[in-house]
Amino acid sequence: MSNYDQLTAHYQTINHFNHAQSMLGWDAAANMPSGGSDARSQAMAELSVHIHRLSTQPQVEEWFGEAEQESLNSEQQSSLREMKRQWQQATIVPEDLVQAQSIAGSKCEHAWRSQRQENDWTGFEKNWKDVVKLSREEAEIRSEGLGLSPYDAMLDKYEPGTTTASLDSLFSDVKSWLPDLIEKVLQKQQSQSVIMPTGNFSVANQKALGLETMKLLKFDFDHGRLDQSVHPFCGGVPTDVRITTRYDEKDFVQALMGIVHETGHARYEQGLPKALAGLPVGEARSMGVHESQSLFFEMQIGRSKPFISHLSRLSANAFNVQKDPVFAEENLYKIYTQVEKGFIRVDADEITYPAHVIMRYEIERDLINGVIEHTDVPELWDQKMKASLGLSTKGNYKNGCMQDIHWTDGAFVYFPSYTLGAMYAAQYKATMQNTVDIDGAIKSGDLSPIFQWLSDNIWSQASLHTTDELIKRATGETLNADYFRKHLEARYL
Amino acid sequence: MSNYDQLTAHYQTINHFNHAQSMLGWDAAANMPSGGSDARSQAMAELSVHIHRLSTQPQVEEWFGEAEQESLNSEQQSSLREMKRQWQQATIVPEDLVQAQSIAGSKCEHAWRSQRQENDWTGFEKNWKDVVKLSREEAEIRSEGLGLSPYDAMLDKYEPGTTTASLDSLFSDVKSWLPDLIEKVLQKQQSQSVIMPTGNFSVANQKALGLETMKLLKFDFDHGRLDQSVHPFCGGVPTDVRITTRYDEKDFVQALMGIVHETGHARYEQGLPKALAGLPVGEARSMGVHESQSLFFEMQIGRSKPFISHLSRLSANAFNVQKDPVFAEENLYKIYTQVEKGFIRVDADEITYPAHVIMRYEIERDLINGVIEHTDVPELWDQKMKASLGLSTKGNYKNGCMQDIHWTDGAFVYFPSYTLGAMYAAQYKATMQNTVDIDGAIKSGDLSPIFQWLSDNIWSQASLHTTDELIKRATGETLNADYFRKHLEARYL
């Protein structure tokens, strides 16, 4: 067996344990009764240890050294590059730091659940201090290993190839037009009247509606399913993708669009190439590209007029309320495109969302690079919130810098992926329009031409190319925020 | 760390992987869409290989050697004995034989699914030949390793300590009175009129009824749940027991009693001692003892008059049919105690069931010991069926020796456990009656005193004692078929 084949077999083995880990995680969120938690945590920790051991075993380094001398075709070269990337990710941070981070993160997050409600920055800060300190240590180690700045080295985890320089440039572009755009849209929507849904929307009916919507989006039910969990997510494995949602019996709107969003993640996973299954090169390209699929489904398809026409019909059927004005096409469209300045990122609309992301990016970049201290965050948050959305968070920590779980348990550097995804999605659409009658396809109820484009250009490409190459092959150029701007202007102005 | 502690830590590790394996198996049966099957099989096979590797790693043998010299209390001695038993089970059969058996069993079972429907003994025999041959090889190897006869050595897998001699003696006792009892009961029930349920019993209502019944049986929903699968089973782990059932919308009777049965298995698992969790000594004693719990719940509690009174009330409520005579106490009792001679074991009633088991035992015992050949089985089946139930299966393979999945994939030696379980259950009841007002407790709707007895005497004892010791401590004597006879006579004559 060649060294390359040894590596391939080894990563297939790791993949089997990842399969188990992924399913146990999904089950813990979707099925497990609370009393099962301790034993489950232990089993999952054991799997993590085992996966880490496999991922870092010394032989692997030898195989890489030898495999690089072997004659490989371009697909194999990509495969080798991606295996090596995963190996570097696994070996670069010492195990005791990973463990210390896990403990500090859990402690901080656990306390945060009540501290947030109590607006207790002082209490939070005591735990968070360690989380920040350890993340900076991690960034320092990655920085030395990769020869990048600390924040860029951290970016490599979720967005290989993306740099502070590129983000600064993209985001400063967005910042140059976003505040003005928000004002104009608010002005335009000021006199708009919207009827909000009220009343009882049973979980059974909402689920039936969700499943109908997933069918329209050609979710492959032979390779996945829809369930419920407190925090909606897309989990499982490519051959069996498990998406979840959370139902509110007073309002079906959010859960429904949440399902559209997760279906986008799911179809990416379901559409990854079978021939590369189980190998790093066969996995999704990056978090940003993953978000580009969920956001293509949610923003480019889901909130488009022709799609909302389907949702209007399907939801009126599901709740058996054919003449209720709530479900009228125009009203649903207004609901799904309503813009409002708010404190909370997860409640934000399509236009104000990037403002939330960009300020988080700016703060975490400076925090990880050691330019500011963690105690500077509340003040900076207040300043940036005032500058971008005109809202003060002075003393309002719970709706300010304490609102998200991400930083709480040390998941820095993830926020940019959301807005990168939204921008990629707008750029795909601009290109797709040249060859696909998008609105026509949506209207007809057969969205296959849209999915074929996504499959050809994104899903089937997995991690064969770098992100920049992937986007360039799909759209003719690397990421360009102009498409995002044009999309927002076209929809909202 | 002492060698004993090393072993303990090692078996805890194995337990974590078993946790993953068990949950993946449950998920495959209860949730997984068909397209997920290949990747799941690969992941589960990888876990099996890993568990096998851990279970047989050479260090373990050294630890056993050293641990036996260490000073251990009696619980630790039991723990050591059970770890060693699992280790012997894992190491005694060479890996290539296990693999050959797995392949031959899968092949035979796969073809059997259609061959059975087509009554195709000739086709079946061609595959089954290898399954039998490999099982005999396994028995031979175990026989040499354990110094027991081939069948006794195989019995050790599911029923440690049980021997052909003891089974022969128990079953010949049963055979001496069973045919006569069956005739008498049939005579008695001849003029009995029973109204069978018909019509639509929705899955949702049946599930609600099942959950109500599980509450009455004090299933711990904080440590388990009820789902659906094609073949009902009890899976999961002791802290999170997953039971399943299969609903027939035309008839709720079987699914309901199936839930009672699985709840018995579940409460045994839920009641295993927390202090021994994750260790072999903390596991259920044997398959026969496991069946004794499901059958105690089904036969001793479930089909008793006072419990059927609860089922009458709960089912009439669940289906909202308060005045339907189907749901009347007396009618339900007749349904649940109706006796009929039939070809199919899984459809058999409480009295004819042992006849099905005993003939299978006699055939597989002689087959494994090399006294008969696999081609002799149809003829023997016909003879024994005629002798015990007066039914001929000549040429009727699909309702004869091809009816069960067990032998098809090589699961010999399991059948006796069903009837051992029924006999243990009757013996527990006879003893329990001395200190617990069983009928009174059931009538009152608070069955705690019954469960307390089972917990004290069986659940909390896990595998601390041999099966004989366990039964003797619980009931004052080893297994005695008299209690089973008396139970059947009291209920049916």
Interface residues (C-beta under 8 A of the other chain):
Chain A: T13 H16 F17 H19 A20 Q21 M23 L24 D27 N31 M32 P33 S34 G35 G36 D38 A39 R40 Q42 A43 A45 E46 L47 H50 D220 F221 D222 H223 G224 R225 G236 V237 P238 T239 D240 A277 G278
Chain B: T13 H16 F17 H19 A20 Q21 M23 L24 D27 N31 M32 P33 S34 G35 G36 D38 A39 R40 Q42 A43 A45 E46 L47 H50 D220 F221 D222 H223 G224 R225 G236 V237 P238 T239 D240 A277 G278
